[in-house]
């Protein structure tokens, strides 16, 4: 009976893991002076990645001057602390701006930077409204500047390796993406994060939603169904248990999240294609190896690097490479709207308890 249902292991022969270019990209010769608008907590990882890569941050701005002064002292003591975004954008030689503010105030700053002829790396989520995102993409195209999004999870080593494996056709055409995480997100109690109803789907899951979209080669999803639940005894108001099913033209992504798991945190990812499967499990945001199985056998890829800071070096590095090579960055804002559409549809689906069409 088990043979009839194919509930058995296949060929267990071991083969060498393919060498894929999953490390953060670096420009060959292009040099840019970078400005940072917004110097909050996450920018510690931005600036550490930029400093370690040898990139020059020459100007900083934050509504709270002390935050900018702190970042300057920590990472770039020769940088200028500016009194306004206008002053920062006028810095001689500066041609790339990292805008790391909250999304509610980010749009006008992106538009101002584009008008000043600067290439922009926008913090995620790119925008709160898809039409506004399309408008900013069009403005950047008209101005001849690159507009990219800091979807730093794309250059987490395991996400990046899987993306390269799917892109190069190693597992054929992808039919399913399954990702599941259980971890403790209750540290958000008493913080501003606790005020976000869709704390899991919006603030956290966007990285995994974006990864799933890239594994399907950027093909827009067709429909989304999502649901939320309160975990028994959870100490914060936003639901911490969530699931998302996104249907693509030739497959499906199933994502599961439990942010109220006190014990044995684990992340699992499995991508199945017509010619193979790639999967791995490990620490949250830190899967260290992947198994790639095809007709030739199974290869274990032992990965180097880590999401922090490689993800941040990857997003800026890809933008710099795109400028150098005069092409659209892989993390370009236009393509990122596909991921945002799935994220927004998931929130709508969970609120309305129905399947949401992305048409």
Beta strands, then each sheet from edge to edge (+ up, - down):
strand 1: 33-37
strand 2: 56-61
strand 3: 80-81
strand 4: 94-99
strand 5: 119-122
strand 6: 147-149
strand 7: 174-182
strand 8: 223-229
strand 9: 241-248
strand 10: 251-258
strand 11: 266-273
strand 12: 276-282
strand 13: 289-294
strand 14: 297-302
strand 15: 356-357
sheet 1: 3+ 2+ 1+ 4+ 5+ 6+
sheet 2: 14+ 13- 12+ 11- 7+ 10+ 9- 8+ 15-
end
